[in-house]
Amino acid sequence: MGYEQGAIEAYTKAIALDKDFAQAYYRRGKIRLDLQDTTQARQDLEKAAALFRAREDMNHYQQTNALLNQLHASSSLSSDRRPLIQGGQTWIAIALGNILSLIFNPSDNLLPVFNHLRPHRAVGAGLLYGGIAMSFALATEWLYASQVSLRFALVSAVFYGCLVLSSAIARF
């Protein structure tokens, strides 16, 4: 429901109280997997699998192993090319790191960037891209005309809104 960080903290507290709480490791690992924190997700899921196996809970053990196999398969498929997003990067670093590829080929590169962001972070990235575009437009107008007209500022604001809207559409 959008409270991933709170859930991670709650499962961490539960694990601190009971180091053998396999379900907490499993659920925290799934959340971290959703957040694309693959390293910590893998650690949690491996710990959960070991605990489930020790308790002879084969149903949960097989579910956990299935997630680990998916994680392994997806990491081996993408290991031959540079990953778009590293686990610890912020959305600002992601957005700014991909700005050049978006400038030269927005139709192919906009969707992959926004697919890797959570909805609230995608809005932030859209606002950032729009702000950068509007700033460049206003700076260009100022360089050529030595002033910025109100009409040009309004047109730039409309383009800013269109870029934010297109970013939101690309996300959904």
JORASUL-V236351 format. One line per field, one symbol per residue. ss: DSSP state (H for helix, E for strand, - for the rest). phi: phi as a letter, one per 30 degrees, with the letter a starting at -180 (. if undefined). burial: + if it has 16 or more other ideal C-beta (glycine too) atoms within 10 Angstrom, else -. A space follows every 50 residues. Layout:
ss=???
phi=???
burial=???
//
This chain:
ss=---HHHHHHHHHHHHHH----HHHHHHHHHHHHH---HHHHHHHHHHHHH HHHH---HHHHHHHHHHHHHHHHHHHHH------------HHHHHHH-HH HHHH-HHHHHHHHHH---HHHHHHHHHHHHHHHHHHHHHHHHHHH----H HHHHHHHHHHHHHHHHHHHHH-
phi=.jcddddddddddddddbdcdddddddddddddddicddddddddddddd dddddicddddddddddddddddddddcddbdddbdecdddddddddcdd ddddaddccddddddccdedddddddddddddddddddddddddciacdd dddddddddedddddddddddc
burial=-------+--+---+-----++-++++++++++---++-+++-++++++- +++------++-+++-++--+------------++-----+--++--+-- -+------++--++-++---++++++-+++-+++--+---+--------- -+---+---+--++--+--++-
//
